[in-house]
Amino acid sequence: MWTIFLLIFLTVVFGIAAWLFFIWAVKSGQYDDPERPKHRMMDDDEE
């Protein structure tokens, strides 16, 4: 029975760690698109 509680605890810990890692990656700019600025001049901005 204690193994089930251990596995649930480890799952929660790894889930929280993954969520914190994802939040850190988003805030530090890891998901910014480096190709976007050079293609921005081709967008139509006329309204």
Backbone as a chain_set.jsonl record, in Angstrom:
{"seq": "MWTIFLLIFLTVVFGIAAWLFFIWAVKSGQYDDPERPKHRMMDDDEE", "coords": {"N": [[0.82, -1.199, 0.0], [1.985, 1.195, 0.695], [3.576, 1.691, -1.465], [1.913, 2.628, -3.454], [1.165, 5.132, -2.456], [3.688, 6.315, -2.463], [4.24, 6.363, -5.229], [2.174, 8.055, -6.105], [2.898, 10.386, -4.75], [5.441, 10.877, -5.927], [4.628, 11.29, -8.565], [3.127, 13.635, -8.322], [5.132, 15.39, -7.431], [6.952, 15.354, -9.617], [5.231, 16.345, -11.562], [4.703, 18.96, -10.641], [7.312, 19.949, -10.756], [7.791, 19.821, -13.523], [5.878, 21.651, -14.416], [6.815, 24.026, -13.222], [9.279, 24.226, -14.538], [8.372, 24.618, -17.155], [7.05, 27.114, -16.883], [9.269, 28.706, -16.222], [10.715, 28.47, -18.627], [9.024, 29.756, -20.46], [8.94, 32.361, -19.413], [11.603, 33.111, -19.648], [11.979, 33.414, -22.31], [12.324, 31.251, -24.04], [10.574, 30.254, -25.901], [10.316, 32.132, -27.854], [10.024, 33.273, -31.191], [12.588, 33.186, -33.402], [12.63, 33.612, -36.132], [10.568, 35.265, -36.868], [10.885, 38.196, -36.871], [12.249, 38.827, -39.32], [10.411, 38.152, -41.248], [8.333, 39.82, -40.793], [8.163, 42.189, -42.243], [6.871, 41.522, -44.534], [4.224, 41.291, -44.005], [0.853, 42.403, -44.409], [-0.242, 45.379, -43.233], [-2.209, 47.163, -43.685], [-5.2, 48.891, -43.113]], "CA": [[0.0, 0.0, 0.0], [2.844, 2.379, 0.763], [4.155, 1.97, -2.79], [0.953, 3.446, -4.194], [1.321, 6.499, -1.963], [4.98, 6.797, -2.95], [4.107, 6.669, -6.648], [1.338, 9.245, -6.226], [3.729, 11.501, -4.307], [6.445, 11.143, -6.957], [3.939, 11.842, -9.722], [2.794, 15.027, -8.016], [6.391, 16.148, -7.384], [7.45, 15.52, -10.984], [4.298, 17.214, -12.267], [4.968, 20.339, -10.212], [8.622, 20.324, -11.288], [7.639, 20.056, -14.961], [5.125, 22.894, -14.572], [7.725, 25.128, -12.898], [10.242, 24.314, -15.628], [7.672, 25.221, -18.291], [6.855, 28.529, -16.574], [10.586, 29.338, -16.34], [11.083, 28.52, -20.038], [8.212, 30.779, -21.113], [9.334, 33.688, -18.934], [12.96, 33.449, -20.066], [12.005, 33.641, -23.751], [12.733, 30.066, -24.787], [9.614, 29.978, -26.958], [10.256, 33.23, -28.803], [10.302, 32.851, -32.565], [13.679, 34.001, -33.947], [12.421, 33.839, -37.557], [9.454, 36.178, -37.087], [11.201, 39.581, -37.245], [12.64, 39.03, -40.72], [9.24, 37.967, -42.097], [7.316, 40.792, -40.417], [8.037, 43.231, -43.252], [6.032, 41.042, -45.621], [2.818, 41.302, -43.572], [0.041, 43.552, -44.788], [-0.79, 46.048, -42.057], [-3.153, 48.176, -44.116], [-6.557, 48.69, -42.571]], "C": [[0.862, 1.26, 0.0], [3.467, 2.698, -0.591], [3.215, 2.821, -3.637], [1.073, 4.907, -3.766], [2.636, 7.107, -2.418], [4.892, 7.189, -4.421], [3.237, 7.9, -6.877], [2.133, 10.477, -5.83], [4.763, 11.866, -5.361], [5.814, 11.746, -8.211], [3.603, 13.31, -9.504], [4.058, 15.886, -8.013], [6.931, 16.382, -8.787], [6.526, 16.412, -11.815], [4.516, 18.673, -11.92], [6.306, 20.817, -10.764], [8.536, 20.622, -12.787], [6.899, 21.366, -15.213], [6.014, 24.097, -14.278], [8.778, 25.323, -13.987], [9.618, 24.963, -16.857], [7.467, 26.714, -18.077], [8.176, 29.288, -16.71], [10.969, 29.494, -17.814], [10.297, 29.606, -20.772], [8.674, 32.17, -20.7], [10.731, 34.088, -19.393], [13.088, 33.587, -21.581], [12.431, 32.445, -24.575], [11.805, 29.765, -25.956], [9.443, 31.146, -27.922], [10.674, 32.74, -30.191], [11.407, 33.727, -33.155], [13.494, 34.336, -35.431], [11.377, 34.914, -37.832], [9.876, 37.593, -37.494], [11.573, 39.767, -38.719], [11.487, 38.799, -41.689], [8.155, 39.004, -41.817], [7.115, 41.848, -41.494], [7.147, 42.798, -44.407], [4.543, 41.012, -45.255], [2.126, 42.562, -44.065], [-0.576, 44.148, -43.526], [-1.794, 47.11, -42.435], [-4.529, 47.863, -43.576], [-7.571, 49.419, -43.418]], "O": [[0.51, 2.265, -0.618], [3.847, 3.841, -0.845], [3.664, 3.638, -4.441], [1.081, 5.808, -4.604], [2.691, 8.297, -2.728], [5.411, 8.232, -4.817], [3.534, 8.707, -7.758], [2.054, 11.506, -6.501], [4.944, 13.046, -5.662], [6.406, 12.618, -8.847], [3.777, 14.132, -10.404], [4.049, 16.997, -8.543], [7.329, 17.5, -9.114], [6.995, 17.154, -12.679], [4.515, 19.531, -12.803], [6.425, 21.965, -11.193], [9.148, 21.579, -13.263], [7.254, 22.111, -16.126], [5.973, 25.087, -15.009], [9.128, 26.455, -14.319], [10.262, 25.769, -17.528], [7.688, 27.503, -18.996], [8.201, 30.392, -17.253], [11.491, 30.536, -18.208], [10.854, 30.304, -21.62], [8.787, 33.062, -21.541], [11.02, 35.278, -19.517], [14.179, 33.847, -22.088], [12.863, 32.613, -25.715], [12.206, 29.092, -26.905], [8.512, 31.146, -28.728], [11.564, 31.9, -30.33], [11.176, 34.914, -33.388], [14.139, 35.255, -35.935], [11.316, 35.426, -38.95], [9.264, 38.153, -38.403], [11.229, 40.794, -39.303], [11.573, 39.21, -42.846], [7.157, 39.058, -42.535], [6.005, 42.357, -41.651], [6.71, 43.642, -45.189], [3.701, 40.737, -46.109], [2.722, 43.637, -44.131], [-1.346, 43.483, -42.833], [-2.201, 47.895, -41.578], [-4.968, 46.713, -43.582], [-8.766, 49.373, -43.126]]}, "num_chains": 1, "name": "protein.A"}
